[in-house]
Each structure stands twice: as structure tokens, then as C-alpha cells.
Amino acid sequence: MTVVRYVLVKVRPGVSLDEFEKFEREVDYVKAAQNPSIVSYRTHRIEDFDPGLEGGPWDFMERIEVTSQAEYEKQAASGSKEFLDLLYSKWLDRSKTVAIWSELIEP
């Protein structure tokens, strides 16, 4: 079973999208690679937004493929709290974050 978490995020006021992308490449991708529950982690800049979607607009969408939701949440609770605090205090607007858990429907 393939489990994927999608996260829609908006950067904090005053944060440059280019600077956040640099942070993603240099810090967040490295941190994600150290988490054994993450199979694949990629962040995508949102280029076009359907105004019919409530809660946005957002700047980026993360796609996080994990071994299991439980393992990911366990890892996040134990080893990522300080990192998440940094992420939301410096880079992202927590009030705009939306997360969705999904399971792949195999063909």
C-alpha cells in the first residue's frame, strides 16, 4: 500500500518564495532524507490556483510518500518538533497549512 501525505502551505508575509525554495533544497530535503519513514519527499511551487478552492491561495504543495502514517507521525512527534517550530516561526503561515492523507488506488 502506498501512503502519501499532501500538504498545502503558504509562506509567511515578507518571506520570498525564492528564499523558501533555497531553504527547501538546502535544509528540508536533507532533513526528510534522514527520516526513515519517508520514501519520497518533494515540494512543488503552485503556479495556478483555482479560486473555487476555499482556504487558499497557497504557495507550495508538498508530496510526502511514507512507509505508514503511524510511523511518519511517530517520527515527527519524536524527532521533528524543533524543526517544525523553526519552519513555522520563520518560513510558513501555520494558519494556512492544510494536510491530506491518501492511499494509492492500484490499477
N, C-alpha and C positions, 0 to 999 in steps of 0.2 A: 504494500500500500504506500502510495506517495502522499505525504502530508506537506502542504505549503501554507505558509502564513504570508498574507499580503498586508502591507502597512502603507497607508497614505499619510504623508507628512507635509507640513508647511514650515518653512524656516521662520525664525523669529524676526520681527521688524528690525531692519538695519543690517541683517545678515545677507551677504552677497551669495547668490546661487553658485557662482564660480568658486568662492571660498569654501562653501559647503561641499561641493564636489571634490575639491582638493582634500578636505578632511575625510570624505568617504574613501578615496583612493589610498591615502596615507595611513589612516587610523582605523576606520570602521571595517574595511575589508580585511585588514590584518587581524583585528580582534575577532571577527567572525570566523576566520580560518583556524583560530585557536579553540573554538568551541566544538567539541566532538559530536554534539547533537546536530550541527548544521552540515548538511550535504552540499548545499549551494546557496550562495548569497549574492544578490545583485540589486543595485539601486538604479532606477530609471527616472530621468527628468521628464516630467509631464509637459508635453508641448501644446496639447489642445485639450480643452476641458468642456464637457457637456454641461451647460448651465442648469440643466434639469436635475443634476445630482446635488442633493442637499448636503450641507456641511463643508463644502469646499469654498473656493478652489484650493487645491493642494499643489505643491511644487514638485514632489517626488513620490514614487511608489517603490517600495522595497518588495522583493520576492525572496522569501526565505524558505528553502526546502529543508525539512528536518527529518531525523530518524523517527521521532514521535513528538507529539505536542507535549506530553508529560515530561519527556527528557529535556526538551528545549526550555520549558518553564522551570524545571528544577535547576538547570544550569544558569538561567537568567536570575533566579532568586538567590543563588549562592555566589556566583562569580561576577555578575554584571551590574549590580546595584550602583556602584560608584561610577561606572562608565555611563549608565543610563542617566544618572544625576547630572553628569557633565554634558551629555548630549542635549538634555532638555534645558539646562541652565544657560548654555552658551549658544546652541545652534537651532533647536526646534521649538515650535509652539505646541506644548503638550495638549492644549485645549482643542487643537485641530487634528490630532492624531486619531486615525481610525484603523483598526486591525480586523482582519478577516481570516479565519482558519478554513482550510479547504482540504478535501481529499480528491485525488485524481480519479476520474471515471475512466477506467481502462477500456480500450476499444474491444 
